[in-house]
Amino acid sequence: YATLAANIFAIGAAFRFLKDAGDLRILEQGQAEYAQRTGQNLAIMTRQLQAATDGQLAFAEAAQAVAIGRAAGLSGDQLNRLGKVAKNTSLALGRDLTDSFNRLTRGITKAEPELLDELGIVLRLEPAMKAYANSIQKNVKDLTQFEKSQAVANEVLEQAETKFGSITKIMDPSAFALQRFAVAFDEIVMKVQKGTAEFMIPLMEFASKNVY
């Protein structure tokens, strides 16, 4: 039974590794296709977002955030500001950076105040809409869906930058050394997965038709 359990665990781990390799391949192909169709290089934007967090956000997480953010109308500059805000928020509150970043991104794209409450950001939709409408000299009722999302993004970014913008001046940047190491290690694993996917995918195609 112990040998059987060990073999099953090993097979499961190998399957998860191959699945991650396949997901990474699809992610990169999607970025290349998007760049070809729109002229916007998501791969470069992903690396810029990682740099904004001082290398603390893994490639897959950053790439998914960029894709969701762009689809929701966020600019590359806004995504980079979100990366910096997430880093500062994590330093100030002692939270996981990836969780902070995901909360900020989803809080903006979905306009859900509950996701932002734990980060100390209070989102009031009506005042945010009024402030943005005044800034572009429009009535609130005339705001487009894109303009409403921009109103939320501006409000969240301004609050977060005001509250946590100066935290890096007093905090030790080495606090995230372990997270940076984890991301660097993830980059190595990604290279192995890319190489593995090249020759394993044809084998998986064959295996899928010959399961038994």
Backbone hydrogen bonds, N-H to C=O, Kabsch-Sander energy under -0.5 kcal/mol:
donor,donor_aa,acceptor,acceptor_aa,energy
5,A,1,Y,-2.8
6,A,2,A,-2.4
7,N,3,T,-2.3
8,I,4,L,-2.5
9,F,5,A,-2.5
10,A,6,A,-2.3
11,I,7,N,-2.5
12,G,8,I,-2.6
13,A,9,F,-2.5
14,A,10,A,-2.3
15,F,11,I,-2.4
16,R,12,G,-2.4
17,F,13,A,-2.2
18,L,14,A,-2.4
19,K,15,F,-2.7
20,D,16,R,-2.5
21,A,17,F,-2.1
22,G,18,L,-2.3
23,D,19,K,-2.6
24,L,20,D,-2.5
25,R,21,A,-2.0
26,I,22,G,-2.3
27,L,23,D,-2.5
28,E,24,L,-2.4
29,Q,25,R,-2.3
30,G,26,I,-2.5
31,Q,27,L,-2.0
32,A,28,E,-2.2
33,E,29,Q,-2.5
34,Y,30,G,-2.4
35,A,31,Q,-2.3
36,Q,32,A,-1.9
37,R,33,E,-2.0
38,T,34,Y,-2.7
39,G,35,A,-2.0
40,Q,34,Y,-0.5
41,N,39,G,-0.6
42,L,40,Q,-1.1
45,M,41,N,-1.8
46,T,42,L,-2.3
47,R,43,A,-1.9
48,Q,44,I,-2.3
49,L,45,M,-2.1
50,Q,46,T,-2.2
51,A,47,R,-2.2
52,A,48,Q,-1.9
53,T,49,L,-1.0
53,T,50,Q,-0.6
54,D,51,A,-1.8
55,G,50,Q,-2.7
56,Q,50,Q,-0.5
58,A,56,Q,-0.5
62,A,58,A,-2.6
63,A,59,F,-3.0
64,Q,60,A,-2.3
65,A,61,E,-2.0
66,V,62,A,-2.5
67,A,63,A,-2.3
68,I,64,Q,-2.4
69,G,65,A,-3.0
70,R,66,V,-2.8
71,A,67,A,-2.0
72,A,68,I,-1.6
73,G,70,R,-1.2
74,L,69,G,-2.9
79,L,75,S,-2.2
80,N,76,G,-2.1
81,R,77,D,-2.3
82,L,78,Q,-2.2
83,G,79,L,-1.9
84,K,80,N,-2.1
85,V,81,R,-2.7
86,A,82,L,-2.6
87,K,83,G,-1.9
88,N,84,K,-2.5
89,T,85,V,-2.9
90,S,86,A,-2.3
91,L,87,K,-2.0
92,A,88,N,-2.5
93,L,89,T,-2.5
94,G,90,S,-1.5
95,R,90,S,-0.9
100,S,96,D,-2.3
101,F,97,L,-2.9
102,N,98,T,-2.5
103,R,99,D,-2.3
104,L,100,S,-2.3
105,T,101,F,-2.7
106,R,102,N,-2.7
107,G,103,R,-2.5
108,I,104,L,-1.7
109,T,105,T,-2.8
110,K,106,R,-2.4
112,E,107,G,-0.8
115,L,112,E,-1.2
116,L,112,E,-0.5
116,L,113,P,-1.0
117,D,113,P,-1.3
118,E,114,E,-0.6
119,L,116,L,-1.5
120,G,117,D,-1.9
121,I,116,L,-1.9
122,V,120,G,-0.6
123,L,121,I,-0.8
124,R,122,V,-0.7
125,L,123,L,-0.6
128,A,124,R,-1.9
129,M,125,L,-2.5
130,K,126,E,-2.3
131,A,127,P,-2.5
132,Y,128,A,-2.0
133,A,129,M,-2.7
134,N,130,K,-2.5
135,S,131,A,-1.7
136,I,132,Y,-1.4
137,Q,134,N,-0.8
138,K,133,A,-2.7
142,D,139,N,-1.3
143,L,140,V,-1.6
148,K,144,T,-2.1
149,S,145,Q,-1.9
150,Q,146,F,-1.9
151,A,147,E,-2.0
152,V,148,K,-1.8
153,A,149,S,-2.4
154,N,150,Q,-2.7
155,E,151,A,-2.0
156,V,152,V,-2.5
157,L,153,A,-2.6
158,E,154,N,-2.5
159,Q,155,E,-2.2
160,A,156,V,-2.5
161,E,157,L,-2.7
162,T,158,E,-2.0
163,K,159,Q,-2.4
164,F,160,A,-2.7
165,G,161,E,-1.4
167,I,164,F,-1.4
169,K,166,S,-1.2
170,I,167,I,-1.3
171,M,167,I,-1.4
175,A,172,D,-1.8
176,F,173,P,-1.2
177,A,174,S,-1.9
180,R,176,F,-2.3
181,F,177,A,-2.1
182,A,178,L,-2.3
183,V,179,Q,-2.1
184,A,180,R,-2.5
185,F,181,F,-2.7
186,D,182,A,-2.0
187,E,183,V,-1.8
188,I,184,A,-1.3
189,V,185,F,-2.2
190,M,186,D,-2.3
191,K,187,E,-1.6
192,V,188,I,-1.8
193,Q,189,V,-2.7
194,K,190,M,-2.5
195,G,191,K,-1.9
196,T,192,V,-2.5
197,A,193,Q,-2.8
198,E,194,K,-1.4
199,F,195,G,-0.9
199,F,196,T,-0.5
200,M,196,T,-2.1
201,I,197,A,-1.8
203,L,199,F,-0.6
204,M,200,M,-2.6
205,E,201,I,-2.3
206,F,202,P,-1.9
207,A,203,L,-2.7
208,S,204,M,-2.6
209,K,205,E,-0.8
209,K,206,F,-0.8
210,N,206,F,-0.6
210,N,207,A,-0.9
